Amino acid sequence: MQMATISRWTLAYFGCALVALVAALALLVSGFGFPSDGIAAPRTLIVVHLLAIGWLTLLMLGALFQFLPVLVGRELAHARLTPLALVLVVSGLLFLLSGFAGLDGWSGFASEMLPVGGLLLISGFGVAAFVLFATLLRAETLPLPAAFVAVALMSVLVTALIGETLAGALAGLVGGEFSVALVTHGVSLHAGFGLGGWLTLAAMGVSYRLVSMFLIAPERKGAWPMLVFGSAFVALAGLCMALGLLLALNTSLPIVLVVAGIAAAVTVVAYLGDIAVLYRARRRKAVELHMLSALGAFGMLALGAVMLGFGLWQGTEAAIGAAVYVLVLGWLTGLGLAMLYKIIPFLTWLECFAPVMGRRPTPRVQDLVAEGRARIWFGVYFAAIVVGALALLAEMPLATRAAMGLQLVSVLFLMGQFYRARRLIDLPSPWQGQERPRLFLPAREPRRFI
């Protein structure tokens, strides 16, 4: 399989993302944000955007810069723009968080920072989308996983534009009836495009390729994966129609959102069915730890989707908050941590050993990790998600914070395993003494491997 040039800045994206994840979990453990505060309170919005932008979006962009070229069989276009996108997104996030702090009455912060942060984020997402769309256009044919990514990229731009309009309303720059309608109906659309259209569709697209590659399973083709894509497209079309009604009439049409919700449910069921087929069709019978842990994330997607449907039907803040918690920290974060456990050693192996392959003995990618140490922490992490969700439903804040504390400890230990893999600490003795790569700074020079 032809491998594209290593993306020099992917690990820098991963490093920033992990810092944001730890910061968000630490805030939650301290009682900052939901459930101690309301689901729409400024403190909750700080944590939500730390997770959605600082952690998940930076993680996804870093992964796409590396693996989208693999999906389309072409080099990353305009690769020199990737650090600019990172700077713009991180700067925009910091301004956005400062604006939320101003809304919460923190001294030295002002809500007027919100639209500034939104503009920087739009610029950063625009640069990243330009790089990724230009790469997609280089492909002779567009494989289905890349089509998921294309739709997800359009969704993140819509998410950013809605977010900027909401930021203007919260900062007092947008007023009148439209402002009231935007805050009333626009927040759910912002969340739908962001959590569903951007993060979930991008995760589905990338996971289709990575699950197939890491399990050595035939790629999924035919009517069933097209059903996943088609139903996802219908769900997004429903959100687009709801957005058009909001812009034109300052109102919403519930039936449109119901149709979008049904299509989203079909998407989740069909996608999980496809993933089950990939696991059953694998040629690698011994499943490595990262793919076992990914099963936990797929289970969290199923659980979170059911909980979200129940929460929307009940209309209670606790049920909706618990569902979002499972989807963000169970499904997306769990899948991200599981894939990082493989991707970081994989990129490290490419950087250190691929150039000498065939000239001297080289270790396997699995030799860069010690699965026994990490196995227990993946188990603790997913168990803590279930406990935390039950505690949120039961409105037991202390139990919720205790579960989040276990998540934080698990993440810190897993980050320790990422560090050990990157620094080649667990390499068997025949390969000890190998020059160590940089930790999260960009690789010294890009290389191509065949």
Phi, psi and omega per residue, in radians:
M1 nan 2.280 3.126
Q2 -1.290 2.282 3.131
M3 -1.874 2.326 3.126
A4 -1.289 2.930 3.085
T5 -0.988 2.451 3.077
I6 -1.069 2.302 3.055
S7 -1.289 2.010 -2.998
R8 -1.106 -0.499 -3.013
W9 -1.780 0.042 -3.101
T10 -1.034 -0.791 -3.112
L11 -1.206 -0.481 3.033
A12 -1.155 -0.706 3.042
Y13 -1.057 -0.785 -3.137
F14 -1.084 -0.724 -3.135
G15 -1.077 -0.824 3.106
C16 -1.090 -0.686 -3.130
A17 -1.107 -0.765 -3.128
L18 -1.145 -0.635 3.070
V19 -1.070 -0.761 3.127
A20 -1.122 -0.684 3.116
L21 -1.088 -0.810 3.133
V22 -1.098 -0.734 3.129
A23 -1.077 -0.761 -3.131
A24 -1.128 -0.793 3.136
L25 -1.132 -0.673 3.113
A26 -1.095 -0.698 3.096
L27 -1.119 -0.765 3.135
L28 -1.099 -0.724 3.136
V29 -1.102 -0.585 -3.133
S30 -1.353 -0.049 -3.125
G31 1.598 0.256 -3.112
F32 -1.566 2.151 3.135
G33 1.566 -2.932 -3.096
F34 -1.117 2.400 0.151
P35 -1.620 -0.038 3.117
S36 -1.128 -0.585 3.057
D37 -1.955 2.888 3.130
G38 -1.103 2.824 -3.072
I39 -1.199 -0.376 3.117
A40 -1.925 0.189 -3.129
A41 -1.215 2.652 3.136
P42 -0.973 -0.649 3.134
R43 -1.148 -0.700 3.078
T44 -1.114 -0.686 3.137
L45 -1.134 -0.560 3.065
I46 -1.076 -0.844 -3.120
V47 -1.160 -0.753 -3.115
V48 -1.039 -0.767 -3.098
H49 -1.355 -0.473 2.980
L50 -1.070 -0.714 -3.140
L51 -1.306 -0.832 -3.012
A52 -1.249 -0.711 -3.099
I53 -1.729 -0.928 -3.057
G54 -1.126 -0.715 -3.099
W55 -1.647 -1.153 -2.949
L56 -1.263 -0.720 -3.109
T57 -1.219 -0.763 3.098
L58 -1.120 -0.683 3.077
L59 -1.056 -0.802 -3.096
M60 -1.171 -0.733 3.131
L61 -1.113 -0.754 3.099
G62 -1.040 -0.727 3.127
A63 -1.182 -0.700 -3.126
L64 -1.169 -0.674 3.105
F65 -1.064 -0.508 3.125
Q66 -1.511 -0.762 -2.929
F67 -1.785 -0.303 3.061
L68 -1.061 -0.725 3.050
P69 -1.010 -0.572 3.089
V70 -1.189 -0.666 -3.132
L71 -1.116 -0.680 -3.041
V72 -1.796 -0.098 3.117
G73 1.228 0.514 3.136
R74 -2.389 2.745 3.091
E75 -1.183 2.738 3.073
L76 -1.158 2.202 3.141
A77 -1.353 2.468 3.047
H78 0.900 0.816 -3.052
A79 -1.053 -0.425 -3.119
R80 -1.177 -0.236 3.140
L81 -1.480 -0.165 -3.071
T82 -1.106 -0.669 3.074
P83 -1.179 -0.550 3.085
L84 -1.094 -0.761 3.104
A85 -1.055 -0.719 3.127
L86 -1.075 -0.811 -3.135
V87 -1.093 -0.762 -3.121
L88 -1.145 -0.749 -3.120
V89 -1.173 -0.791 3.138
V90 -1.123 -0.749 3.115
S91 -1.103 -0.784 3.118
G92 -1.063 -0.700 3.113
L93 -1.095 -0.746 -3.139
L94 -1.107 -0.733 3.080
F95 -1.132 -0.711 3.139
L96 -1.086 -0.803 3.120
L97 -1.115 -0.638 3.090
S98 -1.120 -0.669 3.099
G99 -1.128 -0.720 3.077
F100 -1.121 -0.649 3.074
A101 -1.097 -0.666 3.062
G102 -1.100 -0.713 3.076
L103 -1.058 -0.556 -3.126
D104 -1.454 -0.030 3.071
G105 1.548 0.328 3.128
W106 -1.225 2.394 3.128
S107 -1.171 2.366 3.103
G108 1.541 -0.022 3.120
F109 -2.092 2.640 -3.106
A110 -2.340 2.515 3.139
S111 -1.151 -0.349 3.110
E112 -1.110 -0.244 3.072
M113 -1.231 -0.324 -3.095
L114 -1.036 -0.953 -3.133
P115 -1.137 -0.509 3.070
V116 -1.118 -0.811 3.087
G117 -1.064 -0.688 3.124
G118 -1.101 -0.706 3.119
L119 -1.135 -0.720 3.109
L120 -1.124 -0.690 3.122
L121 -1.155 -0.741 3.085
I122 -1.034 -0.726 3.121
S123 -1.106 -0.788 -3.138
G124 -1.120 -0.788 3.109
F125 -1.147 -0.616 3.112
G126 -1.114 -0.749 3.103
V127 -1.103 -0.814 3.136
A128 -1.082 -0.745 3.131
A129 -1.128 -0.652 3.106
F130 -1.060 -0.799 3.134
V131 -1.081 -0.793 -3.051
L132 -1.302 -0.694 3.081
F133 -1.146 -0.677 3.099
A134 -1.092 -0.622 3.078
T135 -1.183 -0.737 3.110
L136 -1.057 -0.670 -3.107
L137 -1.213 -0.293 3.095
R138 -1.361 -0.231 -3.067
A139 -1.310 2.469 3.058
E140 -1.239 -0.737 3.036
T141 -2.308 2.659 -3.094
L142 -1.792 1.844 3.096
P143 -1.168 2.762 -3.047
L144 -1.012 -0.772 3.094
P145 -0.987 -0.640 3.111
A146 -1.208 -0.554 3.078
A147 -1.135 -0.677 3.033
F148 -1.002 -0.794 -3.123
V149 -1.093 -0.721 -3.136
A150 -1.055 -0.797 3.123
V151 -1.166 -0.666 3.116
A152 -1.096 -0.684 3.126
L153 -1.126 -0.689 3.062
M154 -1.110 -0.623 -3.136
S155 -1.173 -0.673 -3.117
V156 -1.189 -0.574 3.090
L157 -1.184 -0.720 3.078
V158 -1.118 -0.731 3.112
T159 -1.014 -0.785 -3.119
A160 -1.143 -0.683 3.137
L161 -1.174 -0.741 3.067
I162 -1.102 -0.738 3.136
G163 -1.079 -0.687 3.112
E164 -1.138 -0.687 3.097
T165 -1.143 -0.732 3.069
L166 -1.094 -0.692 3.109
A167 -1.065 -0.716 3.092
G168 -1.101 -0.668 3.115
A169 -1.176 -0.761 3.139
L170 -1.160 -0.544 3.127
A171 -1.447 -0.055 3.130
G172 1.473 0.199 -3.123
L173 -1.527 -0.330 3.088
V174 -2.092 2.151 -3.063
G175 -2.203 -2.919 3.074
G176 1.378 -2.913 -3.106
E177 -1.113 -0.594 -3.136
F178 -1.094 -0.669 3.130
S179 -1.085 -0.751 3.127
V180 -1.116 -0.791 3.135
A181 -1.130 -0.649 -3.125
L182 -1.124 -0.820 -3.129
V183 -1.183 -0.577 -3.119
T184 -1.266 -0.808 -3.020
H185 -1.919 -0.390 -3.013
G186 -1.322 -0.461 -3.097
V187 -1.114 -0.744 3.136
S188 -1.153 -0.625 3.083
L189 -1.186 -0.707 3.086
H190 -1.023 -0.789 3.122
A191 -1.194 -0.675 -3.126
G192 -1.125 -0.822 3.105
F193 -1.146 -0.642 -3.092
G194 -1.329 -0.960 -3.085
L195 -1.288 -0.713 -3.103
G196 -1.565 -0.965 -3.052
G197 -1.210 -0.759 -3.096
W198 -1.521 -1.178 -2.954
L199 -1.208 -0.795 -3.080
T200 -1.249 -0.757 3.136
L201 -1.163 -0.681 3.089
A202 -1.125 -0.729 3.110
A203 -1.102 -0.695 3.111
M204 -1.113 -0.800 -3.135
G205 -1.070 -0.838 -3.140
V206 -1.172 -0.690 -3.090
S207 -1.191 -0.579 3.066
Y208 -0.926 -0.787 -3.098
R209 -1.326 -0.774 -3.059
L210 -1.209 -0.718 3.125
V211 -1.082 -0.781 3.104
S212 -1.070 -0.753 -3.093
M213 -1.200 -0.814 -3.051
F214 -1.314 -0.476 3.089
L215 -1.568 -0.144 -3.003
I216 0.933 1.049 3.140
A217 -2.090 2.607 3.103
P218 -1.047 2.437 3.107
E219 -1.108 2.533 -3.122
R220 -1.362 2.250 3.096
K221 -2.419 2.878 3.068
G222 1.823 -2.796 -2.980
A223 -1.226 -0.622 -3.021
W224 -1.167 -0.892 3.067
P225 -1.111 -0.510 3.056
M226 -1.165 -0.557 3.046
L227 -1.101 -0.728 3.100
V228 -1.024 -0.867 -3.106
F229 -1.153 -0.771 -3.107
G230 -1.102 -0.771 3.139
S231 -1.187 -0.617 3.057
A232 -1.115 -0.689 3.122
F233 -1.119 -0.705 3.105
V234 -1.111 -0.729 3.118
A235 -1.067 -0.760 3.119
L236 -1.192 -0.625 3.079
A237 -1.069 -0.676 3.079
G238 -1.098 -0.727 3.096
L239 -1.130 -0.673 3.115
C240 -1.119 -0.702 3.111
M241 -1.133 -0.712 3.101
A242 -1.119 -0.660 3.098
L243 -1.143 -0.721 3.103
G244 -1.079 -0.717 3.095
L245 -1.110 -0.669 3.127
L246 -1.123 -0.767 -3.123
L247 -1.214 -0.613 -3.059
A248 -1.497 -0.654 -2.981
L249 -2.138 0.003 -3.114
N250 1.022 0.594 -3.121
T251 -2.604 -3.104 3.115
S252 -2.270 2.818 3.090
L253 -2.108 1.795 -3.015
P254 -0.972 -0.605 -3.082
I255 -1.086 -0.567 3.114
V256 -1.119 -0.749 3.129
L257 -1.212 -0.559 3.080
V258 -1.128 -0.779 3.108
V259 -1.083 -0.749 3.112
A260 -1.083 -0.684 3.126
G261 -1.151 -0.718 3.105
I262 -1.110 -0.764 3.117
A263 -1.101 -0.662 3.104
A264 -1.132 -0.683 3.104
A265 -1.115 -0.709 3.082
V266 -1.088 -0.704 3.119
T267 -1.021 -0.836 -3.098
V268 -1.114 -0.798 -3.118
V269 -1.100 -0.817 -3.119
A270 -1.139 -0.696 3.132
Y271 -1.110 -0.814 3.134
L272 -1.120 -0.591 3.042
G273 -1.112 -0.712 3.089
D274 -1.100 -0.745 3.135
I275 -1.101 -0.699 3.104
A276 -1.075 -0.693 3.108
V277 -1.103 -0.729 3.125
L278 -1.067 -0.749 3.126
Y279 -1.120 -0.709 -3.124
R280 -1.241 -0.515 -3.075
A281 -1.599 0.110 -3.054
R282 -1.134 2.553 3.046
R283 -1.584 -0.396 3.093
R284 -1.523 1.774 -3.020
K285 -1.213 -0.677 3.100
A286 -1.403 2.008 -3.096
V287 -1.494 2.160 -3.136
E288 -1.279 2.902 -2.993
L289 -1.048 -0.712 -3.074
H290 -1.128 -0.566 3.125
M291 -1.399 -0.518 2.991
L292 -1.140 -0.731 3.131
S293 -1.175 -0.592 3.089
A294 -1.068 -0.545 3.077
L295 -1.038 -0.661 3.068
G296 -1.063 -0.729 3.125
A297 -1.137 -0.722 3.117
F298 -1.123 -0.646 3.050
G299 -1.107 -0.654 3.102
M300 -1.167 -0.575 3.064
L301 -1.089 -0.796 3.120
A302 -1.092 -0.826 -3.132
L303 -1.099 -0.792 -3.109
G304 -1.122 -0.660 3.127
A305 -1.127 -0.753 3.104
V306 -1.109 -0.775 -3.134
M307 -1.125 -0.643 3.138
L308 -1.167 -0.743 3.076
G309 -1.044 -0.757 3.104
F310 -1.120 -0.740 -3.120
G311 -1.130 -0.714 3.115
L312 -1.189 -0.614 3.096
W313 -1.182 -0.751 3.141
Q314 -1.296 -0.574 -3.129
G315 1.263 0.411 -3.123
T316 -1.760 2.487 -3.101
E317 -1.100 -0.682 -3.102
A318 -1.131 -0.743 -3.104
A319 -1.194 -0.751 3.126
I320 -1.152 -0.747 3.118
G321 -1.078 -0.700 3.126
A322 -1.149 -0.687 3.131
A323 -1.136 -0.795 3.125
V324 -1.111 -0.668 3.092
Y325 -1.019 -0.785 -3.140
V326 -1.174 -0.717 -3.106
L327 -1.212 -0.708 -3.085
V328 -1.372 -0.876 -3.052
L329 -1.607 -0.369 3.103
G330 -1.610 -1.031 -3.081
W331 -1.269 -1.108 -3.014
L332 -1.262 -0.795 -3.141
T333 -1.223 -0.727 3.119
G334 -1.062 -0.755 3.107
L335 -1.149 -0.704 3.128
G336 -1.076 -0.788 3.132
L337 -1.142 -0.695 3.137
A338 -1.109 -0.784 -3.136
M339 -1.206 -0.626 3.097
L340 -1.071 -0.579 -3.137
Y341 -1.099 -0.414 3.076
K342 -1.752 -0.705 -3.027
I343 -1.140 -0.751 -3.104
I344 -1.111 -0.840 3.033
P345 -1.080 -0.637 -3.128
F346 -1.087 -0.841 3.128
L347 -1.172 -0.630 3.101
T348 -1.127 -0.748 3.104
W349 -1.081 -0.763 3.119
L350 -1.043 -0.734 -3.090
E351 -1.233 -0.658 -3.003
C352 -1.653 -0.636 -2.940
F353 -2.034 -0.431 3.140
A354 -1.035 -0.648 -3.131
P355 -1.112 -0.382 -3.104
V356 -1.917 0.141 -3.134
M357 -1.130 2.304 -3.096
G358 1.633 -0.286 3.117
R359 -1.803 -0.445 3.051
R360 -2.711 2.843 -3.128
P361 -1.059 2.465 3.114
T362 -2.239 2.644 3.095
P363 -1.306 2.929 2.978
R364 -1.443 2.845 3.064
V365 -1.052 -0.660 -3.125
Q366 -1.098 -0.391 -3.126
D367 -1.252 -0.212 -3.139
L368 -1.466 -0.136 -3.108
V369 -2.242 2.795 3.046
A370 -2.099 1.676 -2.972
E371 -1.085 -0.512 -3.091
G372 -1.015 -0.673 -3.117
R373 -1.252 -0.609 -3.058
A374 -1.460 -0.439 -3.018
R375 -0.977 -0.809 -3.071
I376 -1.135 -0.577 -3.067
W377 -1.337 -0.541 2.998
F378 -1.137 -0.717 3.096
G379 -1.081 -0.776 3.122
V380 -1.088 -0.698 -3.091
Y381 -1.075 -0.885 -3.092
F382 -1.227 -0.596 3.058
A383 -1.103 -0.682 3.126
A384 -1.149 -0.584 3.092
I385 -1.083 -0.802 -3.133
V386 -1.103 -0.787 3.127
V387 -1.099 -0.755 3.140
G388 -1.100 -0.699 3.121
A389 -1.121 -0.753 3.105
L390 -1.109 -0.692 3.120
A391 -1.157 -0.652 3.082
L392 -1.131 -0.748 3.119
L393 -1.111 -0.650 -3.142
A394 -1.457 -0.025 -3.130
E395 0.962 0.941 3.086
M396 -2.017 1.552 -3.004
P397 -1.093 -0.641 -3.128
L398 -1.175 -0.725 3.093
A399 -1.146 -0.637 3.094
T400 -1.085 -0.802 -3.132
R401 -1.158 -0.598 3.096
A402 -1.138 -0.729 3.100
A403 -1.121 -0.711 3.105
M404 -1.154 -0.545 3.063
G405 -1.118 -0.699 3.067
L406 -1.116 -0.667 3.075
Q407 -1.066 -0.777 -3.130
L408 -1.081 -0.780 3.121
V409 -1.081 -0.747 3.129
S410 -1.068 -0.785 -3.135
V411 -1.087 -0.727 -3.140
L412 -1.109 -0.716 3.110
F413 -1.185 -0.674 3.100
L414 -1.158 -0.658 3.058
M415 -1.080 -0.594 3.057
G416 -1.089 -0.638 3.093
Q417 -1.235 -0.630 3.045
F418 -1.069 -0.748 3.138
Y419 -1.092 -0.778 -3.121
R420 -1.103 -0.693 3.112
A421 -1.149 -0.746 -3.106
R422 -1.181 -0.577 -3.118
R423 -1.632 0.099 3.058
L424 1.078 0.536 -3.058
I425 -1.241 -0.593 -3.062
D426 -1.646 0.181 3.104
L427 -1.099 2.417 3.040
P428 -1.042 2.760 -3.008
S429 -0.967 -0.598 -3.119
P430 -1.045 -0.373 -3.090
W431 -1.974 0.112 3.062
Q432 -1.095 2.554 -3.105
G433 1.715 -0.101 3.073
Q434 -1.081 2.428 3.101
E435 -1.040 2.293 -3.078
R436 -1.504 2.450 3.098
P437 -1.361 2.931 3.040
R438 -1.097 2.669 -3.035
L439 -1.239 -1.257 3.124
F440 -2.201 0.011 3.018
L441 -1.250 2.801 -3.118
P442 -1.065 2.563 3.089
A443 -1.009 2.623 -3.038
R444 -1.055 -0.667 3.090
E445 -2.753 2.503 3.120
P446 -1.225 2.563 3.103
R447 -2.308 2.650 3.079
R448 -1.893 2.426 3.120
F449 -2.216 2.483 3.098
I450 -1.989 nan nan
